[in-house]
Amino acid sequence: MSDTQQRIDELVKGNEVLLFMKGSASFPMCGFSGRAIQVLKACGVEPKAIKTVNVLDDAEIRHGIKEYSNWPTIPQLYIKGEFIGGSDIMMEMYESGELQKVING
């Protein structure tokens, strides 16, 4: 495992709710990342409880996370070490009530 993959793995396993995104929770730098934060807030997740990683600050993480998850886009949500998906999947899961169950389960 490369150093970057190791760093990503430690982040994923060390945080309850982790969002790899463009920008930060308080200042998203793309619409999809902003929507991901809004969905998490709508699920009742406290903004302080969301660990975010700004992929624009680290090119190695930006490319490495796509390899790590085998998912081509950002944002990417992980809950309790499990890859959930991007903003579209988050929205679908929120609308069905499934995301709330995963977060609170």
The first five atom37 places (N, CA, C, CB, O) and aatype in JSON, in Angstrom:
{
  "aatype": [12, 15, 3, 16, 5, 5, 1, 9, 3, 6, 10, 19, 11, 7, 2, 6, 19, 10, 10, 13, 12, 11, 7, 15, 0, 15, 13, 14, 12, 4, 7, 13, 15, 7, 1, 0, 9, 5, 19, 10, 11, 0, 4, 7, 19, 6, 14, 11, 0, 9, 11, 16, 19, 2, 19, 10, 3, 3, 0, 6, 9, 1, 8, 7, 9, 11, 6, 18, 15, 2, 17, 14, 16, 9, 14, 5, 10, 18, 9, 11, 7, 6, 13, 9, 7, 7, 15, 3, 9, 12, 12, 6, 12, 18, 6, 15, 7, 6, 10, 5, 11, 19, 9, 2, 7],
  "atom_mask": [
    [1, 1, 1, 1, 1],
    [1, 1, 1, 1, 1],
    [1, 1, 1, 1, 1],
    [1, 1, 1, 1, 1],
    [1, 1, 1, 1, 1],
    [1, 1, 1, 1, 1],
    [1, 1, 1, 1, 1],
    [1, 1, 1, 1, 1],
    [1, 1, 1, 1, 1],
    [1, 1, 1, 1, 1],
    [1, 1, 1, 1, 1],
    [1, 1, 1, 1, 1],
    [1, 1, 1, 1, 1],
    [1, 1, 1, 0, 1],
    [1, 1, 1, 1, 1],
    [1, 1, 1, 1, 1],
    [1, 1, 1, 1, 1],
    [1, 1, 1, 1, 1],
    [1, 1, 1, 1, 1],
    [1, 1, 1, 1, 1],
    [1, 1, 1, 1, 1],
    [1, 1, 1, 1, 1],
    [1, 1, 1, 0, 1],
    [1, 1, 1, 1, 1],
    [1, 1, 1, 1, 1],
    [1, 1, 1, 1, 1],
    [1, 1, 1, 1, 1],
    [1, 1, 1, 1, 1],
    [1, 1, 1, 1, 1],
    [1, 1, 1, 1, 1],
    [1, 1, 1, 0, 1],
    [1, 1, 1, 1, 1],
    [1, 1, 1, 1, 1],
    [1, 1, 1, 0, 1],
    [1, 1, 1, 1, 1],
    [1, 1, 1, 1, 1],
    [1, 1, 1, 1, 1],
    [1, 1, 1, 1, 1],
    [1, 1, 1, 1, 1],
    [1, 1, 1, 1, 1],
    [1, 1, 1, 1, 1],
    [1, 1, 1, 1, 1],
    [1, 1, 1, 1, 1],
    [1, 1, 1, 0, 1],
    [1, 1, 1, 1, 1],
    [1, 1, 1, 1, 1],
    [1, 1, 1, 1, 1],
    [1, 1, 1, 1, 1],
    [1, 1, 1, 1, 1],
    [1, 1, 1, 1, 1],
    [1, 1, 1, 1, 1],
    [1, 1, 1, 1, 1],
    [1, 1, 1, 1, 1],
    [1, 1, 1, 1, 1],
    [1, 1, 1, 1, 1],
    [1, 1, 1, 1, 1],
    [1, 1, 1, 1, 1],
    [1, 1, 1, 1, 1],
    [1, 1, 1, 1, 1],
    [1, 1, 1, 1, 1],
    [1, 1, 1, 1, 1],
    [1, 1, 1, 1, 1],
    [1, 1, 1, 1, 1],
    [1, 1, 1, 0, 1],
    [1, 1, 1, 1, 1],
    [1, 1, 1, 1, 1],
    [1, 1, 1, 1, 1],
    [1, 1, 1, 1, 1],
    [1, 1, 1, 1, 1],
    [1, 1, 1, 1, 1],
    [1, 1, 1, 1, 1],
    [1, 1, 1, 1, 1],
    [1, 1, 1, 1, 1],
    [1, 1, 1, 1, 1],
    [1, 1, 1, 1, 1],
    [1, 1, 1, 1, 1],
    [1, 1, 1, 1, 1],
    [1, 1, 1, 1, 1],
    [1, 1, 1, 1, 1],
    [1, 1, 1, 1, 1],
    [1, 1, 1, 0, 1],
    [1, 1, 1, 1, 1],
    [1, 1, 1, 1, 1],
    [1, 1, 1, 1, 1],
    [1, 1, 1, 0, 1],
    [1, 1, 1, 0, 1],
    [1, 1, 1, 1, 1],
    [1, 1, 1, 1, 1],
    [1, 1, 1, 1, 1],
    [1, 1, 1, 1, 1],
    [1, 1, 1, 1, 1],
    [1, 1, 1, 1, 1],
    [1, 1, 1, 1, 1],
    [1, 1, 1, 1, 1],
    [1, 1, 1, 1, 1],
    [1, 1, 1, 1, 1],
    [1, 1, 1, 0, 1],
    [1, 1, 1, 1, 1],
    [1, 1, 1, 1, 1],
    [1, 1, 1, 1, 1],
    [1, 1, 1, 1, 1],
    [1, 1, 1, 1, 1],
    [1, 1, 1, 1, 1],
    [1, 1, 1, 1, 1],
    [1, 1, 1, 0, 1]
  ],
  "atom_positions": [
    [[0.85, -1.18, 0.0], [0.0, 0.0, 0.0], [0.9, 1.24, 0.0], [-0.97, 0.0, 1.23], [1.83, 1.35, 0.8]],
    [[0.61, 2.17, -0.89], [1.42, 3.4, -0.97], [1.18, 4.27, 0.25], [1.08, 4.18, -2.26], [0.23, 4.06, 1.0]],
    [[2.06, 5.25, 0.45], [1.91, 6.18, 1.57], [0.56, 6.91, 1.5], [3.06, 7.2, 1.58], [-0.11, 7.1, 2.52]],
    [[0.17, 7.31, 0.29], [-1.1, 8.02, 0.12], [-2.27, 7.1, 0.48], [-1.25, 8.54, -1.31], [-3.19, 7.52, 1.18]],
    [[-2.23, 5.87, -0.01], [-3.3, 4.92, 0.3], [-3.35, 4.63, 1.8], [-3.1, 3.61, -0.49], [-4.43, 4.46, 2.36]],
    [[-2.19, 4.59, 2.43], [-2.11, 4.38, 3.88], [-2.76, 5.55, 4.62], [-0.64, 4.2, 4.33], [-3.52, 5.35, 5.57]],
    [[-2.45, 6.78, 4.19], [-3.04, 7.98, 4.8], [-4.56, 7.97, 4.66], [-2.47, 9.26, 4.17], [-5.28, 8.26, 5.61]],
    [[-5.03, 7.63, 3.46], [-6.48, 7.58, 3.21], [-7.12, 6.51, 4.09], [-6.78, 7.29, 1.71], [-8.16, 6.75, 4.7]],
    [[-6.5, 5.35, 4.17], [-7.03, 4.26, 4.97], [-7.15, 4.65, 6.44], [-6.14, 3.02, 4.82], [-8.14, 4.33, 7.09]],
    [[-6.14, 5.34, 6.96], [-6.17, 5.79, 8.35], [-7.29, 6.81, 8.58], [-4.81, 6.4, 8.75], [-7.96, 6.78, 9.61]],
    [[-7.49, 7.71, 7.61], [-8.58, 8.69, 7.72], [-9.93, 7.99, 7.72], [-8.51, 9.71, 6.56], [-10.8, 8.28, 8.55]],
    [[-10.11, 7.05, 6.78], [-11.39, 6.34, 6.64], [-11.71, 5.56, 7.91], [-11.35, 5.39, 5.43], [-12.84, 5.59, 8.39]],
    [[-10.72, 4.87, 8.44], [-10.95, 4.01, 9.61], [-10.97, 4.79, 10.92], [-9.89, 2.94, 9.68], [-11.47, 4.29, 11.92]],
    [[-10.44, 6.01, 10.91], [-10.33, 6.77, 12.15], [-11.41, 7.81, 12.37], [0.0, 0.0, 0.0], [-11.38, 8.54, 13.37]],
    [[-12.38, 7.89, 11.46], [-13.43, 8.9, 11.58], [-14.8, 8.28, 11.35], [-13.2, 10.05, 10.59], [-15.0, 7.52, 10.41]],
    [[-15.75, 8.61, 12.23], [-17.11, 8.08, 12.15], [-17.8, 8.51, 10.85], [-17.93, 8.54, 13.36], [-18.34, 7.68, 10.12]],
    [[-17.78, 9.82, 10.56], [-18.36, 10.37, 9.33], [-17.27, 11.16, 8.64], [-19.63, 11.28, 9.63], [-16.79, 12.16, 9.17]],
    [[-16.88, 10.71, 7.45], [-15.77, 11.32, 6.71], [-16.22, 11.63, 5.29], [-14.52, 10.38, 6.69], [-16.76, 10.78, 4.59]],
    [[-15.99, 12.88, 4.89], [-16.37, 13.3, 3.54], [-15.16, 13.87, 2.83], [-17.52, 14.34, 3.59], [-14.61, 14.89, 3.24]],
    [[-14.75, 13.2, 1.76], [-13.73, 13.75, 0.88], [-14.49, 14.68, -0.07], [-12.91, 12.61, 0.09], [-15.41, 14.25, -0.75]],
    [[-14.1, 15.94, -0.1], [-14.87, 16.93, -0.85], [-13.97, 18.01, -1.41], [-15.95, 17.55, 0.05], [-12.78, 18.07, -1.11]],
    [[-14.56, 18.86, -2.22], [-13.86, 20.05, -2.72], [-14.27, 21.21, -1.83], [-14.19, 20.34, -4.25], [-15.44, 21.61, -1.81]],
    [[-13.31, 21.75, -1.09], [-13.59, 22.81, -0.14], [-13.76, 22.26, 1.26], [0.0, 0.0, 0.0], [-13.25, 21.19, 1.59]],
    [[-14.5, 23.0, 2.07], [-14.74, 22.6, 3.46], [-16.24, 22.61, 3.74], [-13.99, 23.53, 4.45], [-17.03, 23.08, 2.92]],
    [[-16.62, 22.09, 4.9], [-18.04, 22.06, 5.26], [-18.63, 23.47, 5.28], [-18.24, 21.39, 6.63], [-19.78, 23.68, 4.88]],
    [[-17.84, 24.43, 5.74], [-18.34, 25.81, 5.82], [-18.2, 26.56, 4.5], [-17.62, 26.56, 6.91], [-18.84, 27.59, 4.3]],
    [[-17.35, 26.06, 3.6], [-17.15, 26.73, 2.32], [-16.91, 25.7, 1.2], [-15.97, 27.72, 2.41], [-15.78, 25.56, 0.72]],
    [[-17.97, 24.98, 0.79], [-17.83, 24.02, -0.3], [-17.42, 24.72, -1.6], [-19.14, 23.24, -0.51], [-17.87, 25.83, -1.89]],
    [[-16.56, 24.06, -2.37], [-16.05, 24.66, -3.6], [-16.7, 24.09, -4.86], [-14.55, 24.47, -3.67], [-16.28, 24.4, -5.97]],
    [[-17.73, 23.24, -4.69], [-18.51, 22.79, -5.84], [-19.9, 22.43, -5.37], [-17.83, 21.58, -6.55], [-20.12, 22.15, -4.19]],
    [[-20.84, 22.43, -6.28], [-22.22, 22.18, -5.94], [-22.46, 20.8, -5.35], [0.0, 0.0, 0.0], [-23.28, 20.64, -4.44]],
    [[-21.76, 19.79, -5.87], [-21.96, 18.44, -5.37], [-21.47, 18.3, -3.93], [-21.22, 17.43, -6.27], [-22.11, 17.65, -3.11]],
    [[-20.34, 18.93, -3.62], [-19.83, 18.91, -2.25], [-20.77, 19.66, -1.32], [-18.42, 19.52, -2.19], [-21.01, 19.22, -0.19]],
    [[-21.3, 20.78, -1.79], [-22.27, 21.54, -0.99], [-23.52, 20.73, -0.7], [0.0, 0.0, 0.0], [-24.04, 20.74, 0.41]],
    [[-23.99, 20.02, -1.72], [-25.18, 19.19, -1.54], [-24.91, 18.05, -0.55], [-25.65, 18.62, -2.89], [-25.77, 17.71, 0.27]],
    [[-23.72, 17.48, -0.62], [-23.36, 16.4, 0.31], [-23.41, 16.88, 1.75], [-21.96, 15.85, -0.02], [-23.92, 16.18, 2.63]],
    [[-22.9, 18.07, 2.01], [-22.93, 18.65, 3.36], [-24.37, 18.89, 3.78], [-22.11, 19.97, 3.42], [-24.74, 18.59, 4.92]],
    [[-25.19, 19.43, 2.89], [-26.59, 19.7, 3.21], [-27.35, 18.41, 3.54], [-27.28, 20.43, 2.05], [-28.18, 18.4, 4.45]],
    [[-27.07, 17.35, 2.81], [-27.73, 16.07, 3.07], [-27.34, 15.55, 4.46], [-27.35, 15.03, 1.98], [-28.19, 15.07, 5.2]],
    [[-26.06, 15.65, 4.79], [-25.62, 15.19, 6.12], [-26.28, 16.01, 7.23], [-24.09, 15.28, 6.23], [-26.7, 15.46, 8.24]],
    [[-26.36, 17.32, 7.03], [-27.03, 18.17, 8.02], [-28.5, 17.8, 8.14], [-26.89, 19.67, 7.64], [-29.05, 17.76, 9.24]],
    [[-29.15, 17.52, 7.01], [-30.56, 17.14, 7.01], [-30.79, 15.81, 7.74], [-31.09, 17.04, 5.58], [-31.87, 15.55, 8.25]],
    [[-29.75, 14.98, 7.77], [-29.82, 13.7, 8.49], [-29.59, 13.88, 9.99], [-28.79, 12.71, 7.92], [-29.66, 12.93, 10.76]],
    [[-29.3, 15.12, 10.4], [-29.09, 15.4, 11.81], [-27.65, 15.31, 12.26], [0.0, 0.0, 0.0], [-27.37, 15.36, 13.46]],
    [[-26.73, 15.18, 11.31], [-25.31, 15.12, 11.68], [-24.84, 16.53, 12.0], [-24.46, 14.49, 10.53], [-24.98, 17.44, 11.2]],
    [[-24.27, 16.69, 13.19], [-23.73, 17.99, 13.58], [-22.55, 18.33, 12.67], [-23.29, 17.98, 15.07], [-21.7, 17.48, 12.42]],
    [[-22.49, 19.56, 12.17], [-21.37, 19.94, 11.3], [-20.0, 19.65, 11.92], [-21.47, 21.41, 10.96], [-19.06, 19.29, 11.21]],
    [[-19.88, 19.8, 13.24], [-18.6, 19.53, 13.9], [-18.25, 18.04, 13.89], [-18.64, 20.03, 15.35], [-17.08, 17.68, 14.03]],
    [[-19.25, 17.18, 13.72], [-19.03, 15.74, 13.72], [-18.59, 15.23, 12.35], [-20.3, 15.02, 14.16], [-18.18, 14.07, 12.21]],
    [[-18.67, 16.09, 11.33], [-18.28, 15.7, 9.98], [-16.8, 16.01, 9.78], [-19.16, 16.42, 8.91], [-16.41, 17.18, 9.78]],
    [[-16.01, 14.99, 9.61], [-14.59, 15.19, 9.26], [-14.54, 15.34, 7.74], [-13.66, 13.99, 9.77], [-14.99, 14.45, 7.01]],
    [[-14.01, 16.45, 7.28], [-13.89, 16.66, 5.85], [-12.42, 16.71, 5.45], [-14.62, 17.95, 5.42], [-11.56, 17.15, 6.21]],
    [[-12.16, 16.26, 4.24], [-10.84, 16.35, 3.64], [-10.99, 17.12, 2.34], [-10.2, 14.92, 3.41], [-11.7, 16.68, 1.43]],
    [[-10.34, 18.27, 2.26], [-10.4, 19.09, 1.06], [-9.4, 18.54, 0.04], [-10.09, 20.59, 1.38], [-8.19, 18.71, 0.18]],
    [[-9.92, 17.88, -0.99], [-9.04, 17.27, -1.99], [-8.32, 18.31, -2.84], [-9.84, 16.34, -2.88], [-7.34, 17.99, -3.51]],
    [[-8.8, 19.55, -2.83], [-8.13, 20.61, -3.59], [-6.81, 21.01, -2.94], [-9.04, 21.84, -3.73], [-5.95, 21.6, -3.59]],
    [[-6.65, 20.7, -1.66], [-5.42, 21.02, -0.94], [-4.34, 19.97, -1.11], [-5.71, 21.19, 0.51], [-3.18, 20.21, -0.76]],
    [[-4.69, 18.79, -1.64], [-3.74, 17.68, -1.69], [-4.0, 16.84, -2.94], [-3.85, 16.81, -0.42], [-4.92, 16.03, -2.97]],
    [[-3.17, 17.03, -3.97], [-3.36, 16.33, -5.24], [-3.22, 14.81, -5.08], [-2.35, 16.83, -6.27], [-3.9, 14.05, -5.76]],
    [[-2.33, 14.38, -4.17], [-2.16, 12.94, -3.96], [-3.43, 12.31, -3.41], [-0.98, 12.67, -3.0], [-3.84, 11.23, -3.84]],
    [[-4.05, 12.99, -2.45], [-5.32, 12.5, -1.9], [-6.41, 12.56, -2.96], [-5.73, 13.33, -0.64], [-7.23, 11.65, -3.08]],
    [[-6.42, 13.65, -3.73], [-7.46, 13.83, -4.76], [-7.45, 12.67, -5.75], [-7.25, 15.16, -5.51], [-8.52, 12.18, -6.14]],
    [[-6.28, 12.24, -6.17], [-6.19, 11.12, -7.11], [-6.27, 9.78, -6.39], [-4.89, 11.21, -7.93], [-6.87, 8.82, -6.89]],
    [[-5.66, 9.72, -5.22], [-5.61, 8.46, -4.48], [-6.95, 7.98, -3.98], [0.0, 0.0, 0.0], [-7.19, 6.77, -3.91]],
    [[-7.84, 8.91, -3.62], [-9.15, 8.5, -3.1], [-9.98, 7.81, -4.18], [-9.92, 9.71, -2.54], [-10.76, 6.91, -3.89]],
    [[-9.81, 8.22, -5.41], [-10.54, 7.59, -6.52], [-10.08, 6.14, -6.7], [-10.34, 8.39, -7.83], [-10.88, 5.26, -7.01]],
    [[-8.79, 5.92, -6.51], [-8.24, 4.56, -6.59], [-8.67, 3.74, -5.37], [-6.69, 4.62, -6.69], [-9.04, 2.57, -5.49]],
    [[-8.6, 4.36, -4.2], [-8.94, 3.67, -2.95], [-10.36, 3.12, -2.97], [-8.77, 4.63, -1.76], [-10.6, 1.97, -2.59]],
    [[-11.3, 3.94, -3.43], [-12.71, 3.56, -3.43], [-13.15, 2.9, -4.73], [-13.56, 4.77, -3.17], [-14.23, 2.31, -4.8]],
    [[-12.32, 3.02, -5.77], [-12.71, 2.6, -7.11], [-13.97, 3.34, -7.54], [-12.94, 1.07, -7.15], [-14.87, 2.77, -8.15]],
    [[-14.0, 4.64, -7.21], [-15.13, 5.52, -7.52], [-14.55, 6.77, -8.19], [-15.96, 5.89, -6.22], [-13.61, 7.36, -7.65]],
    [[-15.06, 7.18, -9.35], [-14.39, 8.21, -10.14], [-14.62, 9.66, -9.73], [-14.79, 8.07, -11.52], [-13.92, 10.55, -10.2]],
    [[-15.6, 9.92, -8.85], [-15.94, 11.31, -8.59], [-15.8, 11.67, -7.11], [-17.36, 11.58, -9.05], [-15.71, 10.81, -6.23]],
    [[-15.79, 12.97, -6.88], [-15.74, 13.55, -5.54], [-16.95, 14.47, -5.45], [-14.37, 14.33, -5.26], [-17.22, 15.18, -6.42]],
    [[-17.68, 14.5, -4.37], [-17.37, 14.02, -3.02], [-17.55, 12.5, -2.87], [-18.22, 14.74, -2.01], [-18.22, 11.84, -3.67]],
    [[-16.94, 11.99, -1.79], [-17.09, 10.6, -1.4], [-17.33, 10.55, 0.11], [-15.84, 9.76, -1.8], [-16.59, 11.13, 0.89]],
    [[-18.39, 9.84, 0.49], [-18.76, 9.73, 1.89], [-18.41, 8.35, 2.43], [-20.25, 10.02, 2.08], [-18.68, 7.32, 1.8]],
    [[-17.82, 8.36, 3.62], [-17.54, 7.13, 4.36], [-18.2, 7.26, 5.73], [-15.98, 6.86, 4.49], [-18.07, 8.29, 6.39]],
    [[-18.89, 6.22, 6.15], [-19.48, 6.18, 7.48], [-19.0, 4.91, 8.16], [-21.05, 6.24, 7.42], [-19.19, 3.8, 7.66]],
    [[-18.38, 5.1, 9.32], [-17.85, 3.97, 10.11], [-16.95, 3.08, 9.26], [-18.99, 3.14, 10.71], [-17.01, 1.85, 9.35]],
    [[-16.12, 3.72, 8.43], [-15.16, 2.98, 7.61], [-15.71, 2.39, 6.33], [0.0, 0.0, 0.0], [-14.96, 1.78, 5.57]],
    [[-17.0, 2.55, 6.08], [-17.63, 1.97, 4.89], [-17.9, 3.05, 3.85], [-18.93, 1.25, 5.27], [-18.44, 4.11, 4.16]],
    [[-17.52, 2.75, 2.6], [-17.79, 3.68, 1.5], [-19.28, 3.68, 1.21], [-16.98, 3.29, 0.23], [-19.89, 2.63, 0.98]],
    [[-19.87, 4.88, 1.21], [-21.3, 5.03, 0.94], [-21.54, 5.43, -0.51], [-21.92, 6.08, 1.89], [-22.35, 4.81, -1.2]],
    [[-20.83, 6.47, -0.98], [-20.99, 6.92, -2.36], [-20.83, 8.42, -2.46], [0.0, 0.0, 0.0], [-20.36, 9.08, -1.54]],
    [[-21.24, 8.94, -3.61], [-21.16, 10.37, -3.87], [-22.47, 11.06, -3.56], [0.0, 0.0, 0.0], [-23.36, 10.48, -2.94]],
    [[-22.59, 12.31, -4.0], [-23.75, 13.12, -3.61], [-25.08, 12.56, -4.16], [-23.56, 14.54, -4.09], [-26.1, 12.66, -3.49]],
    [[-25.06, 11.99, -5.37], [-26.31, 11.43, -5.92], [-26.8, 10.25, -5.09], [-26.11, 11.0, -7.39], [-27.99, 10.15, -4.78]],
    [[-25.89, 9.35, -4.74], [-26.25, 8.2, -3.92], [-26.69, 8.66, -2.54], [-25.07, 7.21, -3.81], [-27.65, 8.13, -1.98]],
    [[-25.97, 9.64, -1.98], [-26.36, 10.18, -0.67], [-27.79, 10.71, -0.72], [-25.38, 11.31, -0.24], [-28.57, 10.47, 0.2]],
    [[-28.12, 11.43, -1.79], [-29.46, 12.01, -1.92], [-30.53, 10.92, -2.02], [-29.52, 12.93, -3.16], [-31.57, 11.01, -1.37]],
    [[-30.26, 9.9, -2.83], [-31.2, 8.79, -2.97], [-31.41, 8.08, -1.63], [-30.7, 7.79, -4.03], [-32.53, 7.76, -1.25]],
    [[-30.3, 7.84, -0.92], [-30.38, 7.16, 0.37], [-31.11, 8.02, 1.4], [-28.98, 6.8, 0.87], [-31.86, 7.51, 2.23]],
    [[-30.89, 9.33, 1.35], [-31.58, 10.24, 2.26], [-33.08, 10.21, 2.01], [-31.04, 11.68, 2.09], [-33.88, 10.12, 2.95]],
    [[-33.46, 10.29, 0.74], [-34.88, 10.32, 0.38], [-35.6, 9.04, 0.79], [-35.04, 10.55, -1.11], [-36.79, 9.08, 1.11]],
    [[-34.89, 7.91, 0.77], [-35.51, 6.63, 1.16], [-35.44, 6.37, 2.65], [-34.85, 5.49, 0.42], [-36.06, 5.43, 3.15]],
    [[-34.67, 7.22, 3.38], [-34.5, 7.03, 4.82], [-33.34, 6.12, 5.18], [0.0, 0.0, 0.0], [-33.03, 5.92, 6.35]],
    [[-32.69, 5.55, 4.16], [-31.6, 4.6, 4.4], [-30.36, 5.27, 4.97], [-31.24, 3.89, 3.1], [-29.69, 4.69, 5.83]],
    [[-30.04, 6.47, 4.51], [-28.83, 7.16, 4.99], [-28.93, 7.45, 6.48], [-28.6, 8.47, 4.21], [-27.95, 7.28, 7.21]],
    [[-30.08, 7.87, 6.94], [-30.29, 8.14, 8.36], [-30.04, 6.88, 9.18], [-31.71, 8.68, 8.6], [-29.46, 6.95, 10.26]],
    [[-30.49, 5.73, 8.67], [-30.29, 4.45, 9.37], [-28.81, 4.1, 9.45], [-31.06, 3.32, 8.66], [-28.33, 3.64, 10.49]],
    [[-28.09, 4.32, 8.36], [-26.65, 4.02, 8.35], [-25.92, 4.93, 9.33], [-26.06, 4.18, 6.92], [-25.03, 4.47, 10.06]],
    [[-26.27, 6.19, 9.36], [-25.62, 7.15, 10.25], [-25.92, 6.83, 11.71], [-26.05, 8.57, 9.93], [-25.02, 6.87, 12.55]],
    [[-27.16, 6.53, 12.0], [-27.58, 6.32, 13.39], [-27.46, 4.88, 13.86], [-29.0, 6.76, 13.56], [-27.64, 4.58, 15.04]],
    [[-27.13, 3.97, 12.91], [-27.11, 2.54, 13.23], [-25.91, 2.05, 13.95], [0.0, 0.0, 0.0], [-25.81, 0.86, 14.26]]
  ]
}
